[in-house]
């Protein structure tokens, strides 16, 4: 049990600290956006509480839920007692159901991020994928950044759209139509990196289109870029 408690504490700390990257790269405003992380080996996740300022976040405020988004306020130690954590008055992010659905249906995913970053969200508002016209995109996304279906917040409809869109794509990012980007990764840190890179290429490709038509990259070359970057470069 102590190993599980140590793991939960580590993931809460990691997820808390990663929220600072969202503000650092100007991917969020006010209290919008969130990072979550899976608790390895358990049907649990950690996510930002709803409505709490980024400046006020601490590991102790991170909410632990099961993979259906139900808060788990403590764990029975097996010796007649329980270990409690967090503030019972805090609710998990309004996007928790979407994150939880992703974890249930994509077991390889260890982290999920949602932002309303300006340029990526502008593409989402148009319902238009970001074409793969940069070698950086070939490396990171293995093709265009796809658009997911319109879905309302409140249940796991957004999660369904994320999974359906990404299950046959190299991309760790999806632009949910009229909403904004969601990104996934083997870890929460990888998902945050994908969110940062998604906004960067969304901005660059937008500027490129103001100058003219961006030049497409042959799909075979995209696959070569992706394979090298993911399996050779930096490994």
C-alpha positions as CSV (number, residue, x, y, z in Angstrom):
1,X,0.0,0.0,0.0
2,X,2.8,2.4,0.8
3,X,4.2,2.0,-2.7
4,X,0.8,3.0,-4.1
5,X,0.6,6.1,-1.9
6,X,4.1,7.1,-2.9
7,X,3.2,6.7,-6.6
8,X,0.0,8.8,-6.1
9,X,2.1,11.5,-4.3
10,X,4.7,11.5,-7.1
11,X,2.0,11.8,-9.9
12,X,0.2,14.6,-8.0
13,X,3.4,16.5,-7.8
14,X,4.3,15.9,-11.4
15,X,0.9,16.9,-12.7
16,X,0.8,20.0,-10.5
17,X,4.2,21.2,-11.7
18,X,3.3,20.5,-15.4
19,X,0.5,23.0,-15.2
20,X,3.2,25.7,-14.9
21,X,4.3,24.7,-18.4
22,X,0.9,25.6,-19.8
23,X,1.2,29.2,-18.4
24,X,4.9,29.4,-19.3
25,X,4.1,28.8,-23.0
26,X,0.9,30.9,-22.8
27,X,-1.4,28.0,-23.7
28,X,-4.1,28.8,-21.2
29,X,-5.9,31.8,-19.6
30,X,-7.6,32.2,-16.2
31,X,-8.4,28.7,-14.9
32,X,-9.1,27.0,-18.3
33,X,-7.2,24.0,-19.4
34,X,-5.9,21.0,-17.6
35,X,-3.2,18.3,-17.3
36,X,-3.9,14.7,-16.1
37,X,-1.7,11.7,-15.4
38,X,-2.4,8.0,-15.0
39,X,-1.5,6.2,-11.8
40,X,0.6,3.4,-13.3
41,X,-0.7,-0.1,-12.6
42,X,-4.0,1.1,-11.1
43,X,-7.3,2.3,-12.5
44,X,-6.7,5.8,-11.1
45,X,-5.8,9.2,-12.5
46,X,-4.8,12.6,-11.2
47,X,-6.2,15.9,-12.6
48,X,-6.4,19.6,-11.9
49,X,-9.3,20.7,-9.7
50,X,-12.0,22.8,-11.3
51,X,-11.9,26.6,-10.9
52,X,-8.6,26.9,-9.1
53,X,-6.1,29.5,-10.3
54,X,-2.8,28.2,-11.7
55,X,-0.9,30.3,-9.2
56,X,-2.7,28.6,-6.3
57,X,-2.2,25.0,-7.4
58,X,-0.3,22.6,-5.1
59,X,0.1,18.8,-5.2
60,X,-2.3,18.5,-2.4
61,X,-5.1,20.1,-4.4
62,X,-4.7,17.7,-7.3
63,X,-7.8,15.5,-7.5
64,X,-7.5,11.7,-7.6
65,X,-10.3,9.9,-9.5
66,X,-11.1,6.5,-10.9
67,X,-11.2,6.0,-14.7
68,X,-14.8,7.0,-14.8
69,X,-14.0,10.4,-13.2
70,X,-15.4,9.7,-9.7
71,X,-13.2,11.3,-7.0
72,X,-11.3,8.9,-4.8
73,X,-10.7,10.7,-1.5
74,X,-8.6,8.0,0.2
75,X,-7.4,4.4,0.3
76,X,-8.1,1.8,2.9
77,X,-4.8,0.7,4.4
78,X,-6.0,-2.8,5.0
79,X,-5.4,-2.4,8.8
80,X,-8.7,-0.8,9.7
81,X,-7.7,2.7,8.8
82,X,-7.7,4.9,5.7
83,X,-5.3,7.4,4.2
84,X,-7.1,10.5,3.1
85,X,-5.9,13.3,0.8
86,X,-7.0,16.4,-0.9
87,X,-9.8,18.8,-0.2
88,X,-13.2,17.1,-0.3
89,X,-14.8,20.5,-1.3
90,X,-12.8,20.5,-4.6
91,X,-14.3,18.9,-7.8
92,X,-12.2,17.6,-10.6
93,X,-11.9,19.5,-13.9
94,X,-15.0,19.7,-16.0
95,X,-13.0,17.8,-18.7
96,X,-12.4,14.8,-16.4
97,X,-14.9,12.6,-18.2
98,X,-13.0,13.1,-21.5
99,X,-9.7,12.3,-19.9
100,X,-11.0,9.3,-18.1
101,X,-12.5,7.9,-21.3
102,X,-9.1,8.2,-23.1
103,X,-7.4,6.3,-20.3
104,X,-10.0,3.5,-20.3
105,X,-9.7,3.0,-24.1
106,X,-6.1,3.8,-24.8
107,X,-4.1,1.9,-22.2
108,X,-0.8,3.1,-23.7
109,X,-1.6,6.7,-22.7
110,X,-0.2,8.0,-19.5
111,X,-1.0,11.7,-19.8
112,X,-3.7,13.9,-21.3
113,X,-3.7,17.7,-21.8
114,X,-6.4,20.1,-22.8
115,X,-5.8,23.8,-23.7
116,X,-7.5,26.6,-25.5
117,X,-4.3,27.8,-27.0
118,X,-5.0,30.6,-29.5
119,X,-3.8,29.4,-32.9
120,X,-4.7,25.7,-32.4
121,X,-8.1,26.7,-31.2
122,X,-8.5,29.0,-34.2
123,X,-8.0,26.0,-36.5
124,X,-10.5,24.0,-34.4
125,X,-13.0,26.8,-34.8
126,X,-12.7,26.4,-38.5
127,X,-13.0,22.6,-38.3
128,X,-9.8,22.4,-40.3
129,X,-6.9,20.0,-39.8
130,X,-3.4,21.5,-39.7
131,X,-1.6,20.2,-42.9
132,X,1.8,18.6,-42.6
133,X,3.9,21.2,-44.3
134,X,6.8,21.3,-41.8
135,X,9.5,18.7,-41.1
136,X,8.8,19.4,-37.4
137,X,5.3,18.2,-38.0
138,X,6.6,15.1,-39.7
139,X,8.8,14.4,-36.7
140,X,6.3,15.1,-33.9
141,X,2.9,14.3,-35.5
142,X,3.7,12.0,-38.4
143,X,1.2,13.8,-40.6
144,X,-1.5,16.5,-40.2
145,X,-3.1,17.3,-36.9
146,X,-6.6,16.0,-37.3
147,X,-10.0,17.5,-36.4
148,X,-12.3,15.6,-34.0
149,X,-16.1,15.9,-34.0
150,X,-18.1,18.6,-32.2
151,X,-19.1,17.4,-28.8
152,X,-20.6,19.0,-25.7
153,X,-18.9,19.0,-22.3
154,X,-20.6,17.1,-19.5
155,X,-20.2,13.4,-20.4
156,X,-17.6,11.3,-22.2
157,X,-18.6,12.4,-25.7
158,X,-15.4,14.5,-26.1
159,X,-13.4,11.5,-25.0
160,X,-15.1,9.3,-27.6
161,X,-14.2,11.8,-30.3
162,X,-10.6,12.0,-29.1
163,X,-10.2,8.2,-29.2
164,X,-12.0,7.7,-32.4
165,X,-9.9,10.4,-34.2
166,X,-6.5,9.4,-32.8
167,X,-6.7,5.6,-32.8
168,X,-5.5,5.3,-36.4
169,X,-3.3,8.4,-36.4
170,X,0.3,9.0,-35.5
171,X,-0.7,12.4,-34.1
172,X,-0.7,12.8,-30.3
173,X,-2.9,15.9,-30.9
174,X,-6.5,16.4,-32.0
175,X,-8.4,19.6,-32.6
176,X,-11.9,19.1,-31.2
177,X,-14.2,21.1,-33.5
178,X,-15.3,24.5,-32.1
179,X,-13.5,23.6,-28.8
180,X,-9.7,23.3,-28.9
181,X,-6.8,20.9,-28.8
182,X,-6.4,17.8,-26.7
183,X,-3.1,16.0,-26.6
184,X,-1.9,12.6,-25.3
185,X,1.4,11.0,-24.4
186,X,3.0,8.0,-22.7
187,X,3.4,10.4,-19.8
188,X,1.9,13.6,-18.7
189,X,5.1,15.4,-19.7
190,X,4.9,14.0,-23.2
191,X,1.3,15.2,-23.5
192,X,2.4,18.7,-22.4
193,X,5.2,18.7,-25.0
194,X,2.6,17.7,-27.7
195,X,0.4,20.6,-26.6
196,X,3.3,23.1,-26.8
197,X,4.3,21.7,-30.3
198,X,0.7,21.7,-31.5
199,X,0.4,25.4,-30.8
200,X,3.8,26.2,-32.3
201,X,3.0,24.5,-35.7
202,X,-0.6,25.9,-35.7
203,X,0.9,29.4,-35.4
204,X,3.6,28.8,-38.0
205,X,1.3,27.2,-40.6
206,X,-1.2,30.0,-40.1
207,X,1.5,32.6,-40.8
208,X,2.7,30.6,-43.8
209,X,-0.8,30.7,-45.3
210,X,-0.8,34.5,-45.1
211,X,2.2,34.5,-47.4
212,X,0.8,32.0,-49.9
213,X,0.1,28.3,-50.2
214,X,2.4,26.1,-48.0
215,X,4.3,23.4,-49.9
216,X,3.1,19.9,-49.0
217,X,5.5,17.2,-48.0
218,X,5.3,13.8,-49.7
219,X,3.7,11.2,-47.5
220,X,6.6,8.8,-47.8
221,X,9.0,11.5,-46.6
222,X,6.7,12.3,-43.7
223,X,6.8,8.6,-42.7
224,X,10.6,8.6,-42.9
225,X,10.8,11.7,-40.8
226,X,8.5,10.3,-38.2
227,X,10.2,6.9,-38.0
228,X,13.7,8.5,-37.6
229,X,12.6,11.0,-35.0
230,X,10.6,8.6,-33.0
231,X,12.9,5.5,-33.2
232,X,16.4,6.9,-33.8
233,X,16.8,10.6,-33.0
234,X,17.5,11.1,-29.3
235,X,16.8,7.5,-28.3
